[in-house]
Structures are given as C-alpha cells and as structure tokens.
Amino acid sequence: MRLLFRILRFAVVFFFASTILMTLVYRWVPVSLTPLMVIRCVEHVKSGETPRLKHQWVPLSSMSVYMPVAVIASEDQNFMTHNGFDVNAIKTAMEEAEAGKRVRGGSTISQQTAKNVFLWPNSTWVRKGFEVYFTFLIETLWSKQRIMEVYLNSIEMGDGIYGVEAVAMQHFGCSAGQLKRGECALIAATLPNPRKFSSYRPSPYMRKRQSWIERQMRHIAPFKMNSDE
C-alpha cells in the first residue's frame, strides 16, 4: 500500500508539474503542432490519402484587426469579461437542448483553445474534465491576447488547414494581415464545423451567417492586439 501511495503521489505531482510547465512554455513559444493536427493526419493515412497539414504561425499583431473581433462576435461575445467559462451561455445551450431546439455548444474561446492545444477532439466526460483544468491554467497564466493568438493560430479552418494565416493563403490568396472585414466574418462563420462549411466556396447559408456576424461585429469593441496596449 505504501508503494502504491508513493506511485500515485508521484503521478499526481508529475501531472501537475508537467502541465503547468507546458502551459508556461506555451505562454511565449509558438504552438507548432497540436493533437488534432496529428489525429487528422492519421485519419488521412488510414483513408489511403496523403496527409494534409497547412499551418503557419503568425503573431497576433500580424493579423487583420477584424479577425479577433469576428471570432468574438461569432463564438464568444463575453470573451473579454469571463474567466474562461460563460455560465449564461452554458445555461442557454442546456435549456435549448431540453426544449428540443438545435443543440449548440457553450464552449468559450478559452475552452476551445485549451482543447485544441492540449487535448483530443472526442467529447467525453474525461476530456471535459481535463478541458476545465487546462482552461483554468491558460486563463491564469496567459493574457487574453495570448489566448486569442494561440486560438487563431491553432484552430481548424478547413480540411488540413489550421490557423488564420493558412486559411488566408489557401482561400483568399493573401496573408492574415491583409484579410478584409467581410473575409474575417466569413472565416468565423465556418468555425462551428470548418470541414463542412467552407470560406472558399460559401453556400447561401454561409453568406447569411457572414452577414449576421458582420452586424454583431459593430457591437464588439476593437480588440487590443498587444497585452500592453
């Protein structure tokens, strides 16, 4: 029993020490590869396809000023004020699910960032528990600007496309910093399911979502692109 206790104690200490250290490292170091990128490449190989991975890290200051505003308008309008969890959004999502309406997620940008960088995509209670832990870590150790920077560089934005720089080059033929307001809104419109919805060949539904996001962007304050601004 003593040996088992020591092993468990070591495992717990190692887990917390390693995850905190990793989170601190990612506070400054670009996230060049995520678990989802690896999983998608494996899926491509299993399907007999050539792995597709288009990703290029760019600092937040090199992105269009409209991009963070667009994803806040689309995904998480309380991003700047919550501590990683939007209780009202979660409550609304649960009420709509109980009423038989379209099920939607209540995840914040912080939660999505924690999942994208540290975890796997399948939604299980175990994954959700780790997501809560890593969301707390990044909200504690990172600035909102860093969370947004990592989010916009790591999120899936198409089949084999990750991050705003890659989708800008692939779908709009420009850099992330050259994206126009409407293009940023169109990219944000794909985020519920970027492998189903495309910013390259947008459907009428996508154009409708783009217009809605652009209207919402008018009510979102300009995002501070640097934490010391």
Secondary structure by P-SEA (a helix, b strand, c coil): caaaaaaaaaaaaaaaaaaaaaaaaaccccccccaaaaaaaaaaaaacccbbbbbbbbcccccccaaaaaaaacccccccccccccaaaaaaaaaaaaacccccccccaaaaaaaaccccccccaaaaaaaaaaaaaaaacccaaaaaaaaaaccccccccccaaaaaaaccccccccccaaaaaaaaaacccccccccccccaaaaaaaaaaaaaaaacccccccccc
